[in-house]
Amino acid sequence: MGCLRCCSMESSHESQGCVFNQKGKLIMLCQNKKILVTGAGGFIGSHLVEALLERGANVRAFVRYNGRNDWGMLSDLPVESQKSLDVISGDIRDPFFVRKAVQGCDAVFHLAALIGIPYSYVAPCDYVAVNIQGTVNILQACRDEQTPRLVHTSTSETYGTALYVPIDEKHPMQGQSPYSASKIGADKMAESYYNSFGLPVVIVRPFNTFGPRQSARAFIPTVITQALTRDKIVMGSLEPVRDMTFVKDTAEGFITVGLCDEAIGQTVNLGVGGGQTVGEMAKLILKLAGKPDMPIIQDTQRIRPSKSEVMRLISDNSKARTVCGWQPKYSLEEGLKQTLEWIRHNTNKYRPDQYVI
């Protein structure tokens, strides 16, 4: 399959908007391309939008409609970047709106989803409606509009607790929460549209991502905000092991892997390839914040059901490296320093005294 409307002759690819990366893999150039990002107001979505704008793309940012005209984390982008955006407000569950949003796009990055695991325990039907039906709406719109590339967002939570590490893309999927089950369903629908209809879809599967703009439902902002404003850290389980990728690396991975011709029809992990326990990372954050002796207390309200907690997630990112030429650049400490600094200047966006599900 050619790359986003390009012909099959390699000599013609660059003139048609394609280029070979340092690994010799064909990818799409973003310059002047019309690219839709769903979930654009979210944590990763806003960083992806920023990265696409830096590459000269014409970005249509799909945010969820609300009466406040709130763009989410897109409001944190520089003013000039905001002015260059085509922001549309709607609902991923509405197939008519989705079809209109997809029209005329050279590529679609589908990130819109409900992502909080604790909230999925209390609102599982919402997760099915948004994560599965919303994804079907995107898939069908891209099929109808003959969109040259769809990049679908998965999650490492689909793997569940590791049966072996590092986790490659062949690892079995395990629905250990309504959230992970809904994402498994969405991934399989994306896979089916490639197999059934030849839709040029790439499934990008990030492991845990962190960085500036992340909400307090994630443990790293939770620890940082408490470290900056309180005299103790209150957390859930400290034992789970996570493979943490800095958000700038994740955004780069979406572009490099998602627009790589050789990844069409495949699922590709994005992760660092190593892991630390939640407790170890909390101690590192306290050290970087200059409060190494602050006590860490476990709160039973924040501990997930034992069969639902995913205890070990460490990625095998060899496919991303060998097939698409992507690998992370930021160390955990470098990323934490940037995150700490951003939250230090934006503590008003958080409520560190409240537990967010």
C-alpha positions in Angstrom: 0.0 0.0 0.0 1.3 3.4 -0.9 1.9 6.2 1.6 -1.0 8.6 2.0 -2.1 9.1 -1.6 1.5 8.7 -2.9 2.4 6.5 -5.8 4.5 3.4 -5.4 7.7 4.7 -7.1 10.3 5.6 -4.4 11.7 8.4 -6.4 8.3 10.2 -6.3 7.6 9.9 -2.6 9.3 13.1 -1.4 7.6 15.3 -4.0 4.3 13.6 -3.0 4.8 14.5 0.7 6.7 11.4 1.9 10.3 10.9 3.2 12.5 8.1 4.4 13.6 8.4 8.1 17.1 7.4 9.3 16.0 3.8 9.4 15.0 3.9 5.8 11.3 3.6 6.6 8.8 5.5 4.6 6.8 8.1 6.6 4.5 11.0 5.7 5.7 14.6 5.9 3.3 16.8 7.9 4.0 20.0 6.0 0.7 21.5 4.8 -1.2 18.2 5.4 -4.7 18.4 6.9 -4.6 16.3 10.1 -7.5 15.7 12.5 -6.7 14.9 16.1 -9.6 13.6 18.3 -9.2 14.1 22.0 -7.0 17.1 21.1 -7.8 18.9 24.4 -6.4 16.0 26.5 -2.9 15.5 28.0 -1.3 13.6 25.2 -3.6 15.0 22.5 -2.5 18.6 23.2 1.2 17.7 23.0 0.6 15.8 19.8 -1.2 18.9 18.3 1.7 21.0 19.3 4.2 18.6 17.7 2.2 18.5 14.5 2.0 22.3 14.3 5.7 22.5 14.7 6.0 20.2 11.6 3.8 22.6 9.6 0.6 20.5 9.6 -2.8 22.1 9.3 -4.4 20.7 12.4 -8.1 20.3 13.0 -8.5 19.8 16.8 -11.6 17.8 17.9 -12.5 18.6 21.5 -15.6 17.5 23.4 -18.4 20.1 23.3 -19.2 22.0 26.4 -21.1 25.2 27.1 -18.0 27.0 28.4 -16.2 26.7 25.0 -13.4 25.0 27.0 -10.5 23.7 24.8 -9.0 21.7 27.6 -5.2 21.6 27.6 -5.1 23.3 24.2 -5.5 26.5 26.1 -2.0 26.0 27.5 -0.5 26.2 24.0 1.2 29.4 23.0 -1.3 32.0 21.7 0.2 31.9 18.2 -0.3 28.2 18.1 -3.9 28.5 19.2 -4.6 31.0 16.5 -3.4 28.6 13.8 -5.7 25.8 15.0 -9.1 24.8 13.5 -10.9 23.8 16.7 -14.2 21.9 16.4 -16.4 21.0 19.4 -18.5 17.9 19.3 -19.0 14.4 20.6 -17.2 11.3 19.4 -20.4 9.3 20.0 -22.2 11.3 17.2 -21.5 9.6 13.9 -22.8 12.5 11.8 -20.5 15.0 13.5 -17.6 12.5 13.3 -18.1 12.1 9.5 -18.0 15.9 9.0 -14.9 16.2 11.2 -13.0 13.6 9.1 -13.9 15.1 5.7 -10.9 16.3 3.7 -8.2 15.0 6.1 -5.0 13.4 5.0 -4.6 11.7 8.3 -6.6 11.1 11.5 -5.1 10.6 15.0 -7.8 9.1 17.2 -7.1 9.8 20.8 -10.5 10.6 22.2 -11.4 8.2 25.0 -12.5 7.9 28.6 -9.2 6.8 30.3 -9.6 6.8 34.1 -9.5 3.3 35.5 -11.3 4.0 38.8 -14.1 5.8 37.0 -14.6 2.8 34.8 -15.7 0.9 37.9 -18.6 3.2 38.4 -19.5 4.1 34.8 -18.7 1.1 32.5 -21.5 1.9 30.0 -19.9 5.3 29.3 -16.6 3.5 28.5 -18.4 1.2 26.0 -20.2 4.2 24.3 -17.1 6.4 24.1 -14.2 4.0 23.6 -15.9 1.3 21.5 -18.8 3.0 19.7 -16.8 6.3 19.3 -14.0 4.3 17.7 -16.4 2.6 15.3 -17.7 6.0 14.3 -14.2 7.1 13.5 -13.4 3.9 11.6 -16.5 4.1 9.5 -16.0 7.8 8.7 -12.5 7.2 7.6 -13.6 4.3 5.5 -16.4 6.3 3.9 -14.1 9.3 3.3 -11.2 7.1 2.1 -8.9 8.7 4.6 -5.3 7.8 3.7 -4.2 7.1 7.3 -5.9 6.5 10.6 -3.8 6.2 13.7 -5.7 4.6 16.5 -4.7 4.9 20.2 -4.5 1.8 22.3 -3.0 1.4 25.8 -0.7 -1.0 27.6 -3.6 -1.7 30.0 -4.9 -4.0 27.4 -2.1 -6.4 28.3 -3.1 -6.7 31.9 -0.6 -7.9 34.4 2.4 -9.2 32.5 2.6 -12.9 31.8 6.2 -12.2 30.7 8.4 -9.2 30.4 9.3 -7.2 28.4 5.8 -7.2 26.8 5.8 -7.4 23.1 2.8 -6.9 20.8 2.0 -10.7 20.8 1.3 -10.7 24.5 -2.3 -11.8 25.3 -4.9 -9.2 26.1 -6.5 -9.3 29.5 -9.6 -7.2 30.5 -8.7 -6.5 34.1 -10.9 -3.3 34.3 -13.9 -2.0 32.3 -11.5 0.6 30.9 -9.0 -2.0 29.6 -11.9 -4.2 28.2 -13.3 -1.2 26.3 -9.9 -0.5 24.8 -9.5 -4.1 23.8 -12.8 -3.9 22.0 -11.8 -0.7 20.3 -8.5 -2.1 19.2 -10.2 -5.2 17.8 -12.6 -3.1 15.8 -9.7 -1.2 14.3 -8.0 -4.4 13.5 -11.2 -5.7 11.9 -11.5 -2.6 9.6 -8.0 -3.2 8.3 -8.7 -6.9 7.7 -12.2 -6.5 6.4 -12.0 -3.3 4.4 -8.3 -2.6 3.9 -8.5 0.6 6.0 -5.0 2.0 6.4 -4.9 2.0 10.2 -2.0 1.9 12.6 -2.6 0.9 16.2 -0.2 2.8 18.5 0.0 1.3 22.0 1.6 3.7 24.5 2.8 2.5 27.9 2.4 4.9 30.8 3.0 8.5 29.7 3.7 11.4 32.0 4.6 15.1 31.7 3.3 18.7 31.8 -0.5 19.1 31.6 -1.3 15.6 32.9 -4.4 15.5 35.2 -4.5 14.5 38.8 -6.0 11.2 38.0 -2.5 10.0 37.3 -0.1 9.2 40.1 2.9 11.4 39.1 0.9 14.7 39.2 -0.8 13.5 42.4 2.6 13.0 44.1 4.0 16.3 42.8 1.1 18.4 43.8 1.0 17.0 47.3 4.8 17.4 47.6 4.5 21.1 46.7 1.5 21.9 48.9 1.2 19.4 51.8 3.2 17.8 54.5 2.6 14.1 53.4 2.0 12.1 50.3 -1.2 10.0 50.2 -1.2 7.2 47.6 -2.7 3.9 46.7 -0.6 0.8 46.0 3.2 1.4 45.8 4.1 -2.0 44.3 3.0 -1.8 40.7 5.8 -1.5 38.2 5.4 1.0 35.3 7.3 1.8 32.1 7.1 5.6 32.1 7.5 7.5 28.8 7.8 11.3 28.8 5.0 12.9 26.8 7.2 14.6 24.2 8.6 11.1 23.3 5.1 9.7 23.1 4.0 12.5 20.8 7.0 11.9 18.6 6.2 8.2 18.6 2.6 8.8 17.4 3.9 10.8 14.4 6.9 8.5 13.6 5.0 5.2 14.0 1.6 6.3 13.0 2.7 7.8 9.7 5.2 5.0 8.9 4.0 3.0 5.9 5.4 -0.3 7.2 3.3 0.0 10.3 -0.1 -0.1 8.5 -2.2 -3.0 9.8 0.0 -3.5 12.8 0.0 -2.7 16.5 3.2 -1.0 17.8 4.2 -0.5 21.4 5.6 2.9 22.6 7.6 2.6 25.8 11.0 3.0 27.3 11.7 -0.7 27.9 12.4 -0.5 31.6 10.3 0.0 34.8 10.2 1.2 38.4 7.7 0.7 41.1 5.3 3.5 41.9 6.9 3.8 45.3 10.4 4.2 43.8 9.2 6.9 41.5 7.4 8.7 44.3 10.7 8.8 46.3 12.5 10.1 43.2 9.9 12.9 42.9 10.3 13.9 46.5 14.1 14.0 46.1 13.8 16.2 43.0 11.3 18.4 44.9 13.8 18.9 47.7 11.6 17.0 50.2 13.2 13.5 50.4 12.0 12.8 54.0 8.3 13.6 53.4 6.2 10.6 54.6 4.3 8.4 52.1 1.0 7.0 53.4 -1.2 4.4 51.7 -4.9 5.1 51.5 -7.1 2.0 51.1 -9.7 4.1 49.1 -7.1 4.5 46.4 -6.1 0.8 46.1 -7.7 -1.0 43.2 -9.4 -4.5 43.5 -6.6 -7.1 43.6 -7.7 -8.8 40.4 -8.1 -5.5 38.6 -4.7 -4.0 39.5 -2.1 -4.4 36.8 1.1 -5.2 38.7 3.8 -5.1 36.0 4.0 -3.2 32.7 7.4 -3.1 30.9 7.4 -2.7 27.1 9.3 -4.4 24.4 9.7 -1.4 22.0 11.8 -3.3 19.4 9.1 -3.1 16.7 8.9 0.7 17.0 12.7 0.9 16.8 13.3 -1.5 13.9 10.2 -1.0 11.8 9.7 2.8 12.3 12.9 4.2 13.7 11.4 5.5 16.9 13.0 5.4 20.4 12.6 7.6 23.5 15.1 10.4 24.1 14.2 11.6 27.6 15.2 9.9 30.8 12.8 9.4 33.7 14.6 12.1 35.7 14.7 14.6 32.9 11.0 14.2 32.3 10.2 14.4 36.0 12.2 17.7 36.3 10.2 19.3 33.4 6.9 18.0 34.9 7.8 19.2 38.4 8.6 22.7 37.0 5.4 22.9 35.0 3.2 21.9 37.9 5.1 24.3 40.2 3.8 27.1 38.0 0.3 25.6 37.6 -0.7 24.3 41.0 -3.9 26.3 40.7 -5.1 23.7 38.1 -5.1 21.0 40.8 -6.9 20.1 44.0 -4.2 18.1 45.9 -6.4 17.6 48.9 -8.9 15.6 46.9 -8.7 12.1 45.4 -9.6 12.2 41.7 -10.9 9.0 40.1 
